Amino acid sequence: MPMSSRSFPRTTAAIAAATLLTGLATAPAQAASRDQRQQDFAAAASEFGVPENILLGVSYLESRWDTNGGTPSTSAGYGPMHLTDVREAGVATSHHDEGTEDPRGDDARPALHPQAGPAAPPQGLQTVDEAAQLTGQKAETLRTDATQNIRGGAALLAKYHAGQSDWYNAVAKYSGSTGDAAQTFADEVYDTIKTGISRTTDDGQQITLAAAPDLTTPQHPGNPSNVECPRTVACESVPAPYQELPNDDYGNHDLANRPAGQKIDHIVIHDTEGYWDNVLDLAQDPTYVSWHYTIRSNDGLIAQHVPTKDVAWHAGNWYVNAKSIGIEHEGFAAKGTWYTEAMYRSSAKLVGYLARKYGIPLDRAHIIGHDNVPGTIPSTIKGMHWDPGPYWDWSHYFDLLGAPLGGFGLPGSSLVTIDPDFAKNQPAFTGCDSPGTPCAPRGSEAVVLHSEPSESSPLLKDVGLHTDGTPSTMDVSDVGSRVATGQQYAVAGVSGDWTAIWYLGQKGWFHNPRGAKVAKPAIGWVVTPKPGLATVPVYGRAYPEPEAYPATVPVQTITPLPYTLSAGQKYSSAGTVGSEYYYAVTFDPADHLVVKGKLKYVQIQFGHRIAFVKADDVRIVPAF
């Protein structure tokens, strides 16, 4: 954006401008009773002539008024007002290039390991310099000082509003976007102002935005007819190419006929590990991999790449790919970054729309992260990805979906839902910026498990990730001894303030004290081995029995994962699923075939990732 040296002193005209828009009048001054951040918003609004509720609404859509410990967002934004500074953001690479995961995850085709190269952030993300010109503050101060950050945001809004009769276009411009995406951002801000909201921030500040129910917004045309999106978000079509390549190859997805051919059971949440422009370039590369949607951080714009009827190559497990929709979110799983409210809201609207369209349950057994997708066979477990990472706020996300997590069981239930206080739950992870270095303390959805009811005891062993038999670690990418918000587990024991759950064939203990619970009683069903079976195999995919395959389709081996589910152990059930394999190894979809068997499986929450057991091997019983 263009630089400006113009300042906005506190003048009578500026103060009067704060009440120009009907329905946007600021609440009566109550400075004496407000916490400091509320006072900072009021002071900045008055200084720069911005309606206080406009300033609060914009900040909420950017950061939910949080400071996030001075770390940048997934689009290089800092502080409550999300002032952007790409100088501090650095260069990123796509997570599809990390590890050994084959995004397609199908043994019938050669593994695919494309390389994307480094991705530089877009140069437009530099509003901190503009705010520095307007406020006289240094960029570093605007990034790290919440009071000055709010002043910087107010100054930008005032500049964008100059010469206009209302604040809607200024709010839209603040998003950093144009067109429908900017208007959608402004609509979300105005909707937040209309309904009002109050919350405690990540650093303990109590903020209130009073409701203005009579506020109106302009009407906008709907999305293009060639995208599958709800009307309340901005969505565009950026098609992934279905293209024939040399050497009998093709890319970068498979044509299908879902849900008629195969039911869609899951929606998989990813993050891009790269910036918007670079990621959209990759989505249009026929030699690369694919996913169905990408969502932009600063304004929530959605780009659809693959029709939901078709199968994208995104999750590293062909069974999951064939029965899921993959959604990438601009951002990073570990680099101390946080996801904007604009993106959370846009994503929740899209997921709610897709879940209703395809009958997908709104729970954490079906709305999963890429980190919850199982390895297909023992050799692929190590290479599986772990995005969107432990800093994705699943609890808030499900609140936006209208399906709050936890709190539905009776005290003493043998099933629990993991649901820590996101802001207060701050595991001491390492490796966010460099191997072994502590990550910046910040809220997390993850709860770490120990082998005994003690913080000093080792973490659990994951023999799939750590084949040498050593315990898991606190590295941010190591999911071998942690549970995620919304996941459900069977209780295996209680010792004082500690609760144990069954996890990868072991008892995993977590601190769960009265008054600060990180797990809530749940209701549901669990599986346990049938009488007479000492152990039952666990699988990473639900493939048919050999007899189900026609002669033209190679039989896919049913290979167990290297874990043990023993008699007496119980695991949360997500229900019974049929056995299926989508045979699609040629460019011509006439050669594709869905193989369905008689074998039935049960999806379970086995560790951090989901898994499958044969229905004939287990009993499904209610949890009490």
C-alpha positions in Angstrom: 0.0 0.0 0.0 1.2 3.5 -0.7 3.1 5.3 2.1 1.8 8.5 3.7 3.2 11.0 6.2 -0.3 12.4 7.0 -1.2 12.3 10.7 -4.5 12.4 12.4 -4.4 14.6 15.5 -7.3 14.6 17.9 -9.6 17.4 16.7 -13.2 18.4 17.1 -13.9 17.3 13.6 -12.2 13.9 14.1 -14.1 13.3 17.3 -17.4 14.2 15.6 -16.6 11.7 12.8 -16.7 8.9 15.3 -20.5 9.2 15.4 -21.3 9.7 11.7 -22.7 6.2 11.0 -26.1 5.4 12.4 -25.9 2.4 14.7 -22.2 2.8 15.3 -22.3 5.2 18.1 -19.7 4.4 20.8 -20.8 3.1 24.2 -20.8 5.5 27.1 -17.3 6.2 28.5 -16.6 3.9 31.5 -12.9 4.3 31.5 -12.6 3.8 35.2 -14.2 0.3 35.1 -12.5 -1.0 31.9 -9.4 -3.1 31.8 -6.4 -1.5 30.1 -7.0 -2.9 26.6 -10.6 -1.6 26.5 -9.3 1.8 27.5 -6.7 1.6 24.8 -9.4 0.9 22.2 -11.4 3.9 23.5 -8.4 6.2 23.5 -7.3 5.3 20.0 -10.8 5.6 18.6 -11.1 9.1 20.1 -7.6 10.2 19.0 -8.1 9.2 15.4 -11.8 9.8 15.0 -12.8 6.2 14.5 -16.0 4.8 16.0 -15.0 2.6 18.9 -17.1 -0.3 17.8 -15.6 -0.2 14.3 -12.1 -0.4 15.8 -13.2 -3.2 18.1 -14.9 -5.1 15.3 -12.0 -4.9 12.9 -9.6 -6.0 15.6 -11.8 -8.9 16.6 -11.9 -10.2 13.0 -8.2 -10.0 12.8 -7.0 -11.3 16.2 -10.0 -11.7 18.6 -8.2 -8.9 20.5 -5.3 -11.2 21.4 -1.6 -10.2 21.4 -0.4 -13.8 20.7 2.8 -13.1 22.6 4.1 -10.7 19.9 4.3 -13.5 17.4 3.1 -13.0 13.8 -0.1 -14.5 12.3 -0.1 -16.8 9.3 -0.1 -13.7 7.1 2.6 -11.8 8.9 0.3 -9.8 11.1 1.2 -8.6 14.6 -0.9 -7.6 17.6 -4.6 -6.9 18.2 -4.8 -4.9 14.9 -2.8 -7.4 12.8 -0.3 -4.8 11.5 1.6 -6.7 8.9 5.4 -6.9 8.6 6.9 -9.4 6.1 10.5 -8.5 7.1 9.9 -10.5 10.2 8.0 -13.3 8.5 10.8 -14.8 6.4 10.6 -17.4 3.7 8.6 -20.6 3.9 8.5 -23.9 2.1 5.5 -26.1 1.5 4.9 -28.8 4.0 4.2 -31.2 1.1 8.0 -31.2 0.6 8.8 -32.3 4.2 9.2 -35.9 5.3 8.5 -38.9 3.1 4.7 -38.7 2.8 3.2 -39.6 -0.5 0.2 -37.2 -0.6 -1.7 -39.7 -2.9 -1.0 -42.6 -0.6 -1.9 -45.4 -3.0 0.3 -48.5 -3.3 -1.0 -49.1 -6.8 0.8 -46.0 -8.1 4.5 -44.9 -7.7 4.9 -42.5 -4.7 4.7 -38.8 -5.6 7.2 -36.5 -4.0 7.1 -33.1 -5.8 9.3 -30.2 -4.7 7.9 -26.7 -4.4 10.9 -24.6 -3.4 10.9 -21.6 -1.1 7.9 -19.3 -1.0 8.4 -15.6 -0.4 5.7 -13.6 1.4 3.8 -11.1 -0.8 5.2 -7.6 -0.6 1.8 -6.1 0.0 1.9 -7.3 3.6 3.6 -4.3 5.1 1.0 -2.1 6.8 3.3 -1.6 9.8 5.4 0.9 7.8 2.2 2.9 6.9 1.1 2.8 10.6 4.6 4.0 11.6 4.4 7.0 9.3 0.9 7.9 10.7 1.7 7.5 14.4 5.4 8.4 14.7 6.1 5.0 16.3 8.8 2.5 15.3 7.8 -0.7 13.5 9.2 -2.8 16.3 7.0 -0.9 18.9 3.9 -1.3 16.7 4.5 -5.0 16.5 5.1 -5.6 20.2 3.3 -2.9 22.2 -0.5 -3.6 22.2 -1.4 0.0 23.0 0.6 1.4 20.1 -0.5 -1.4 17.9 -4.1 -0.4 18.4 -3.2 3.2 17.7 -1.6 2.1 14.5 -4.7 0.3 13.4 -6.9 3.2 14.3 -4.7 5.5 12.2 -4.9 3.2 9.2 -8.7 3.1 9.4 -8.9 6.8 9.7 -6.8 7.2 6.6 -8.8 4.7 4.6 -12.0 6.5 5.7 -10.9 10.0 4.6 -13.4 11.6 2.2 -16.1 8.9 2.6 -19.5 9.2 4.2 -19.4 5.8 6.0 -16.9 3.3 7.4 -17.8 0.2 5.4 -15.3 0.8 2.6 -12.6 1.7 5.1 -13.2 -1.6 6.9 -13.1 -3.5 3.6 -9.8 -1.8 2.6 -8.3 -2.7 6.0 -8.5 -6.4 5.0 -5.8 -5.7 2.4 -8.0 -7.2 -0.3 -10.3 -5.9 -3.0 -13.6 -7.0 -4.5 -15.8 -9.7 -2.9 -13.1 -10.8 -0.4 -12.8 -7.3 1.0 -16.6 -7.0 1.2 -16.9 -10.3 2.9 -14.4 -9.2 5.5 -16.3 -6.0 6.1 -19.6 -8.0 6.3 -18.1 -10.2 9.0 -16.9 -7.1 11.0 -20.4 -5.6 10.8 -22.1 -8.8 11.8 -19.8 -9.0 14.8 -20.8 -5.4 15.7 -24.5 -6.2 15.2 -24.4 -9.2 17.6 -21.8 -7.9 20.0 -19.3 -10.0 21.9 -17.3 -10.2 25.1 -14.3 -12.3 25.9 -11.1 -12.5 27.9 -8.0 -12.2 25.8 -5.0 -14.5 25.8 -3.3 -12.2 28.2 -6.2 -11.8 30.6 -7.8 -8.6 29.3 -11.6 -8.4 29.4 -13.0 -6.7 26.3 -16.6 -6.0 25.4 -18.1 -4.9 22.1 -21.7 -3.8 22.7 -24.3 -5.0 20.2 -25.7 -2.7 17.5 -28.5 -4.9 16.1 -29.9 -2.2 13.7 -26.7 -2.0 11.7 -27.0 -2.7 8.0 -24.6 -3.7 5.3 -24.7 -3.4 1.5 -26.1 -6.3 -0.6 -23.6 -8.2 -2.7 -24.0 -10.7 -5.6 -23.4 -14.4 -4.8 -20.4 -16.5 -5.7 -19.8 -17.7 -9.2 -21.9 -20.7 -10.3 -18.8 -22.9 -10.8 -17.8 -23.0 -7.1 -19.2 -25.0 -4.3 -19.4 -22.5 -1.4 -22.0 -21.0 0.9 -23.3 -17.5 -0.1 -21.9 -15.9 3.0 -18.3 -16.2 2.0 -16.2 -15.0 -0.9 -15.2 -17.9 -3.1 -13.4 -18.1 -6.5 -12.5 -20.8 -8.9 -8.8 -21.6 -9.3 -9.0 -25.0 -11.0 -6.4 -27.7 -10.5 -5.4 -29.3 -13.8 -6.5 -32.8 -14.7 -3.9 -33.3 -17.3 -2.1 -36.2 -19.1 1.6 -36.2 -18.6 4.5 -38.1 -20.3 5.3 -41.7 -19.4 1.7 -42.8 -18.9 1.4 -40.4 -16.0 -1.2 -37.7 -15.2 -2.0 -35.2 -12.5 -2.9 -33.8 -10.2 -6.1 -35.5 -8.9 -8.6 -38.2 -9.9 -12.0 -37.8 -11.4 -14.7 -39.6 -9.5 -18.4 -39.6 -8.9 -18.8 -38.9 -5.2 -21.0 -39.3 -3.3 -22.8 -41.7 -5.7 -19.7 -43.8 -6.1 -18.2 -43.4 -2.6 -19.6 -41.6 0.5 -17.6 -38.7 1.7 -16.9 -39.4 5.4 -14.3 -36.8 6.4 -13.2 -33.2 6.0 -9.4 -32.9 6.5 -8.0 -29.6 7.8 -4.5 -28.7 6.5 -2.3 -25.6 6.6 -0.3 -24.6 3.6 3.2 -23.9 5.1 3.4 -21.2 2.4 1.8 -18.0 1.3 -1.3 -17.6 -0.8 0.1 -16.7 -4.2 2.8 -19.4 -4.1 0.3 -22.0 -2.9 -2.2 -21.2 -5.6 0.6 -21.5 -8.2 1.2 -25.0 -6.9 -2.4 -25.9 -7.0 -2.4 -25.2 -10.7 0.7 -27.3 -11.4 -0.3 -30.6 -13.1 2.9 -32.3 -11.8 2.2 -31.3 -8.2 -0.4 -32.6 -5.7 -3.9 -31.3 -5.0 -6.6 -30.4 -2.5 -10.1 -29.1 -2.8 -9.9 -25.6 -1.3 -7.5 -23.0 0.0 -8.5 -20.3 2.4 -6.6 -17.0 2.7 -5.5 -15.7 6.1 -6.0 -12.0 6.0 -9.6 -11.9 4.7 -10.9 -15.5 4.5 -11.2 -15.7 0.7 -11.7 -19.3 -0.5 -10.4 -20.7 -3.7 -11.8 -24.0 -5.0 -9.4 -26.1 -7.0 -11.0 -29.6 -7.3 -14.8 -30.4 -7.4 -15.9 -32.2 -4.3 -17.1 -35.1 -6.4 -13.5 -35.8 -7.4 -10.6 -37.2 -5.3 -7.7 -34.9 -4.5 -4.2 -36.0 -3.5 -3.8 -34.4 -0.1 -3.9 -36.6 3.0 -1.2 -39.3 2.4 -3.7 -42.1 2.8 -5.6 -43.2 -0.3 -8.5 -44.6 1.6 -8.9 -41.3 3.4 -8.4 -39.3 0.2 -11.1 -41.2 -1.6 -13.6 -40.5 1.1 -12.7 -36.9 2.2 -12.5 -33.3 1.2 -9.2 -31.5 1.8 -9.0 -27.8 2.9 -5.7 -25.9 3.1 -5.4 -22.8 5.3 -2.8 -20.2 4.6 -0.4 -20.6 7.5 2.2 -22.6 9.4 1.9 -25.4 11.9 4.8 -24.4 14.1 6.6 -21.2 13.4 4.9 -19.3 16.4 2.2 -18.1 14.1 -1.5 -17.9 14.7 -4.6 -18.2 12.5 -6.8 -15.1 12.0 -10.4 -15.0 13.0 -11.4 -14.1 9.4 -10.0 -17.4 8.2 -11.5 -19.4 11.1 -14.9 -18.0 10.3 -14.7 -18.5 6.6 -13.5 -22.0 7.1 -16.2 -22.9 9.6 -18.9 -21.6 7.1 -17.4 -23.7 4.4 -17.1 -26.8 6.5 -20.6 -26.4 7.9 -21.9 -26.1 4.3 -20.0 -29.2 3.1 -21.0 -31.2 6.2 -24.7 -30.5 5.6 -24.4 -31.2 1.9 -22.8 -34.6 2.4 -24.1 -35.7 5.8 -20.7 -35.5 7.6 -21.0 -35.5 11.4 -19.7 -32.3 13.0 -17.3 -34.1 15.4 -13.6 -34.6 15.7 -13.9 -38.2 14.4 -15.0 -36.8 11.0 -13.7 -33.2 10.9 -10.0 -34.1 11.3 -6.6 -32.5 10.9 -4.0 -33.9 8.6 -2.2 -34.9 11.7 -5.1 -37.2 12.6 -4.8 -39.2 9.3 -3.1 -42.6 9.9 -0.2 -44.1 8.1 -1.3 -46.7 5.5 1.2 -49.4 6.5 4.1 -49.5 9.1 6.7 -47.9 6.7 4.6 -44.8 6.0 3.9 -43.8 9.6 7.1 -41.7 10.1 6.5 -39.6 7.0 2.9 -38.6 7.7 2.3 -34.9 8.1 1.3 -33.2 11.3 -0.5 -30.0 10.3 -2.4 -27.9 11.2 -0.4 -28.4 14.3 -1.0 -27.8 18.1 -1.8 -24.2 17.7 -5.0 -24.6 15.7 -7.9 -23.8 18.1 -10.3 -26.7 17.6 -12.5 -25.6 20.5 -13.1 -22.1 19.0 -13.5 -23.7 15.5 -16.3 -26.0 16.7 -18.0 -23.1 18.5 -18.1 -21.4 15.1 -19.5 -24.5 13.5 -22.3 -24.5 16.1 -21.2 -27.8 17.5 -19.4 -27.0 20.8 -17.0 -29.7 22.1 -17.3 -31.5 25.4 -19.5 -31.3 28.5 -22.2 -33.8 27.5 -21.4 -36.8 29.8 -22.1 -37.5 33.4 -19.4 -37.2 36.0 -17.4 -40.4 36.3 -18.1 -41.4 32.7 -15.6 -44.0 31.3 -15.3 -41.8 28.1 -13.8 -38.3 28.0 -13.6 -35.5 25.5 -10.3 -33.6 25.5 -11.0 -29.9 25.9 -8.4 -27.7 27.7 -8.6 -24.0 28.1 -6.8 -23.0 24.9 -5.2 -19.8 26.2 -4.0 -21.3 29.5 -2.9 -24.7 28.1 0.7 -24.0 27.0 2.8 -27.2 26.6 6.6 -26.7 26.4 7.1 -27.7 22.8 10.4 -27.4 21.0 11.5 -27.0 17.4 9.1 -24.3 16.2 11.9 -22.2 14.7 14.9 -24.5 14.9 15.5 -28.1 16.2 15.6 -28.4 20.0 14.9 -24.7 20.7 11.9 -23.9 22.9 8.8 -22.6 21.2 7.4 -19.3 22.3 4.9 -19.9 25.2 1.4 -19.8 23.7 -2.0 -21.4 23.9 -2.5 -24.8 22.5 -5.2 -27.4 21.8 -2.8 -30.3 22.6 -2.5 -32.2 25.8 0.7 -34.2 26.5 0.6 -37.8 27.8 3.0 -39.4 30.3 3.7 -43.0 31.0 3.0 -42.5 34.8 0.9 -40.0 36.7 3.8 -37.6 37.1 5.2 -34.7 35.0 8.7 -36.2 35.5 7.8 -39.5 33.9 8.7 -40.3 30.3 6.3 -39.7 27.5 4.6 -42.6 25.8 6.2 -44.7 23.1 5.0 -44.7 19.5 6.6 -47.7 17.8 5.4 -46.4 14.5 7.1 -43.0 14.8 10.1 -44.2 17.0 11.0 -47.6 15.7 14.0 -47.8 18.0 11.6 -48.0 21.0 12.5 -44.7 22.6 9.8 -42.5 24.1 8.2 -39.7 22.2 9.5 -36.2 22.5 8.3 -32.6 23.0 9.2 -31.7 19.5 6.3 -29.8 18.0 6.1 -32.3 15.1 6.1 -35.4 17.3 2.5 -36.5 17.8 3.4 -39.8 19.4 2.3 -38.9 23.0 -0.3 -36.1 22.7 -4.1 -35.9 22.3 -6.0 -33.1 20.5 -9.0 -31.0 21.6 -12.3 -32.7 20.7 -10.9 -36.2 20.5 -12.5 -38.8 22.7 -10.8 -41.6 24.7 -11.8 -44.4 27.1 -10.6 -43.8 30.7 -8.1 -46.4 31.8 -7.5 -45.1 35.4 -7.5 -42.2 37.8 -4.8 -41.3 40.3 -5.4 -38.2 42.3 -5.4 -35.2 39.9 -4.3 -37.5 37.0 -6.4 -39.3 34.5 -5.2 -42.2 32.2 -6.7 -43.1 28.8 -6.0 -46.0 26.5 -3.7 -44.8 23.8 -1.7 -46.9 21.2 -2.1 -50.0 23.5 -0.8 -48.1 26.6 -2.1 -46.1 29.5 -1.4 -42.4 28.8 -1.6 -40.1 31.9 -2.5 -36.4 31.8 -2.9 -33.8 34.6 -6.6 -33.2 35.0 -7.1 -31.4 38.3 -10.4 -30.3 39.8 -11.1 -26.7 38.8 -8.8 -26.9 35.8 -10.0 -29.9 33.9 -8.5 -30.6 30.5 -11.0 -33.4 29.7 -14.8 -33.5 30.2 -17.1 -36.5 30.7 -18.5 -37.8 27.4 -21.2 -40.1 26.1 -20.6 -42.6 23.3 -19.5 -46.0 22.3 -16.2 -47.8 22.7 -14.7 -51.0 21.1 -12.9 -53.8 23.0 -11.6 -57.1 21.7 -14.2 -59.9 21.6 -13.9 -62.6 24.3 -11.2 -65.1 23.5 -9.0 -62.6 21.6 -5.8 -61.6 23.3 -5.1 -58.9 20.7 -6.7 -57.6 17.5 -4.9 -56.0 14.6 -5.2 -52.2 13.9 -5.2 -50.8 10.4 -4.6 -47.5 8.7 -7.2 -48.1 6.0 -10.4 -50.0 5.5 -9.7 -52.1 2.4 -11.9 -55.0 1.1 -11.2 -58.7 1.5 -9.2 -60.2 -1.5 -12.2 -62.0 -2.9 -13.9 -58.6 -3.5 -11.5 -57.6 -6.3 -12.3 -58.3 -9.9 -9.5 -59.8 -12.0 -8.8 -56.4 -13.6 -7.9 -54.8 -10.2 -4.8 -55.7 -8.2 -5.6 -57.0 -4.7 -4.6 -54.5 -2.1 -3.0 -56.2 0.9 -4.6 -55.6 4.3 -1.5 -54.8 6.3 -1.8 -54.1 10.1 0.0 -51.2 11.7 2.7 -52.1 14.3 0.5 -51.5 17.4 -1.3 -53.7 19.8 -4.9 -53.5 20.9 -5.2 -56.0 23.7 -8.0 -57.6 25.7 -9.3 -55.2 28.4 -8.5 -52.1 26.5 -11.1 -49.8 25.1 -11.1 -47.1 22.4 -13.7 -44.6 21.3 -15.8 -45.7 18.3 -16.8 -43.4 15.4 -19.1 -46.1 14.0 -18.9 -49.0 11.5 -17.8 -48.3 7.9 -17.8 -50.5 4.8 -14.6 -51.7 3.1 -13.7 -49.9 -0.1 -10.9 -49.3 -2.6 -11.0 -46.8 -5.4 -8.9 -48.1 -8.3 -7.8 -45.1 -10.3 -4.4 -45.4 -11.9 -5.0 -44.1 -15.4 -5.9 -40.8 -17.0 -9.1 -42.3 -18.5 -11.8 -42.3 -15.8 -13.6 -45.1 -17.7 -10.9 -47.4 -16.2 -11.7 -46.3 -12.7 -13.6 -48.6 -10.4 -14.8 -48.6 -6.8 -14.3 -52.0 -5.2 -16.6 -52.7 -2.3 -16.2 -55.7 0.0 -18.3 -57.5 2.6 -15.7 -56.8 5.3 -16.8 -54.2 7.8 -14.5 -52.0 9.9 -14.9 -49.8 12.9 -13.2 -46.4 13.0 -11.6 -45.8 16.4 -9.6 -43.0 18.1 -6.5 -45.1 18.7 -3.7 -42.6 19.3 -3.4 -39.1 18.1 -4.5 -40.4 14.7 -7.6 -42.4 13.8 -7.4 -46.1 12.9 -9.6 -49.0 11.9 -10.3 -52.4 13.3 -12.3 -55.2 11.8 -15.8 -55.3 13.1 -15.6 -59.1 13.5 -12.7 -58.6 16.0 -14.4 -56.3 18.5 -17.5 -55.6 20.5 -19.0 -52.2 20.4 -20.4 -51.3 23.8 -21.8 -48.1 25.4 -19.4 -46.1 27.6 -20.7 -45.7 31.2 
